[in-house]
Amino acid sequence: MAKLYFRYGAMNSGKSTALLQAAFNYEERGQRVLLAKPKVDTKGDADVVSRLGVTRHADFLIPLDADLRSLFHEAAENAHPSSAHRHLPVSCLLVDEAQFLSPAQIDDLMRIAVLDDIPVMCYGIRTDFQTKVFPGAARLLEIAHTLEELKTICRCGKKALFNPRKVDGEFVFEGDQVAIDGVHVTYESLCANCYLEESGGVLLPDAQ
C-alpha cells in the first residue's frame, strides 16, 4: 500500500528543494511524477520555486475547496505532450505548500495514496506567523503515514521553529493567516527564544 507523507519544517528549511530533488530522482529512474501546489500560493505563479533558484512548472494548481482527487485523475490522464514520461502511470504525487490545503483536500490525498495506491509526498510548514497551526498541516499531522521534519537554523544558531512575518522589513504579529512571501511581505525562521524576543514575550497575540 502506498503512503501519505508529510515533510515539514520552518521557512528556509529546503522543502521545495527537497520536493524538486524527489521529482528528479523518480524521473531519473524512468518514472512519472505529478507536481501540484495550492492556487493561493501565488509565489512563482504556476511554478514550484526553490530558494536555491531552481524552478519547475506545476502540473496542476489546487483551488480552494476543489475536489483534489478529481484534479489529480484529470492531470494523470492529460499529460503534457512534451513530457518524456507521458505514457507512463503516475508513480508519485508531490504537493508543495500543503499547509494551504483544506482538511477535506488532505483527506483526498489520503484516498489517492490508499485507494489509488500512489505515494503522495506533501511539503509545507506547520504553523503560521502567530504560531497557529494551518488547517491543512493539522490534518496531515493527524493522518499522514509518515512525518519527517526538515530542519533549519535561527539567526542565533539554534533550531528554528517559528515563521514570524515581516512587512517592509519590520516584524508584525497581527494580520491574516495567509500572506504570500514577496517584495513587501517576507518571513524569517526563528527559534523560540528569538521569536519571544521579537514579539515581546507573546506567542499567541489574540489570546492576550
VEXKOL-452718 format. One record per residue (C-alpha): residue in three letters; x, y, z. Coordinates in steps of 0.1 Angstrom, whole numbers, plus 5000, padded with zeros to 4 digits. Example, Ala and Ser with C-alpha at 12.3 -4.5 7.8 and 13.67 -1.06 7.14 Angstrom:
2
ALA512349555078;SER513749895071;
***
This chain:
208
MET500050005000;ALA501250354991;LYS501650615019;LEU500850975026;TYR504051165037;PHE504351505053;ARG507751665053;TYR507651985072;GLY509952255085;ALA510252625092;MET510852865064;ASN514152825046;SER514452455056;GLY514752345020;LYS511252205015;SER510752304979;THR514352204971;ALA513651854986;LEU510451824965;LEU512251904933;GLN515051664942;ALA512451394948;ALA510951464914;PHE514351444897;ASN515151114915;TYR511950954902;GLU512351074866;GLU516050974866;ARG514750624870;GLY512250654842;GLN509250704863;ARG506450974860;VAL505551214887;LEU503051494890;LEU503751824909;ALA500952034924;LYS500552344946;PRO497652534961;LYS496452814938;VAL496553064967;ASP500353034967;THR501053294941;LYS504853304945;GLY506253184912;ASP502753184897;ALA502352824885;ASP505852724893;VAL507352544923;VAL510152774933;SER513152684954;ARG515152944973;LEU518252794956;GLY516952934923;VAL515552604909;THR512052614895;ARG509652374878;HIS506252424864;ALA503452254885;ASP501352004866;PHE498252144882;LEU497152404907;ILE494652334935;PRO491952594940;LEU490452644975;ASP487852374982;ALA488352194948;ASP487951814946;LEU491651734947;ARG491351374938;SER489451454907;LEU492051724898;PHE494751454902;HIS493051204880;GLU492451464853;ALA496051564853;ALA497151204853;GLU495151134822;ASN496151454803;ALA499951464803;HIS501651744785;PRO502751634750;SER506351734758;SER506651514788;ALA509151234783;HIS507151014806;ARG503651104795;HIS502650744785;LEU503550604820;PRO501350564850;VAL501950824878;SER504450684903;CYS504150974928;LEU502251294935;LEU504351574950;VAL502551864967;ASP504252194976;GLU502952435003;ALA500552175015;GLN499652375046;PHE497352595024;LEU495052295015;SER491852235034;PRO491451935057;ALA489051785031;GLN491751815004;ILE494251645027;ASP491651365031;ASP491651344992;LEU495451294993;MET495051005017;ARG492550854993;ILE494950884964;ALA497650714985;VAL495450434999;LEU492750374972;ASP494750464941;ASP497950314955;ILE500050614946;PRO502550764971;VAL501851124980;MET504651344993;CYS503551675009;TYR505851955018;GLY504952255040;ILE505152435073;ARG503152355104;THR502452695119;ASP501753055107;PHE503553375118;GLN501453375150;THR502453015159;LYS498952885150;VAL498752565131;PHE497452575095;PRO494352365090;GLY495952165062;ALA499052095083;ALA496951995112;ARG495151735092;LEU498451605078;LEU499851575113;GLU496751375122;ILE496551125094;ALA499851105074;HIS501550765075;THR505050925078;LEU506151255093;GLU509551395087;GLU510951725100;LEU513351925077;LYS515452135100;THR516952485096;ILE518652725120;CYS517753055135;ARG520053365132;CYS521453275166;GLY522452925155;LYS519652735174;LYS517052525157;ALA514352745141;LEU510752665149;PHE508652965141;ASN507953175110;PRO507453545120;ARG506353785093;LYS508054105083;VAL506354385064;ASP508754625048;GLY511454475070;GLU509654515103;PHE508254225123;VAL504454215126;PHE502353985148;GLU498854065137;GLY497154015103;ASP495653755080;GLN496953405084;VAL497953385047;ALA500253655032;ILE502553515005;ASP506253585006;GLY507153854982;VAL508554214979;HIS506854375009;VAL506054065029;THR508853835040;TYR509453575067;GLU512453495089;SER512853155106;LEU513453195143;CYS513952985174;ALA511653015203;ASN513953255222;CYS514453495193;TYR510653485185;LEU509753575220;GLU512453855220;GLU510954005188;SER507253955199;GLY507754105234;GLY507253765251;VAL503953695233;LEU503353365215;LEU499653405205;PRO498753775202;ASP494953735200;ALA494953515231;GLN496153805253;
***
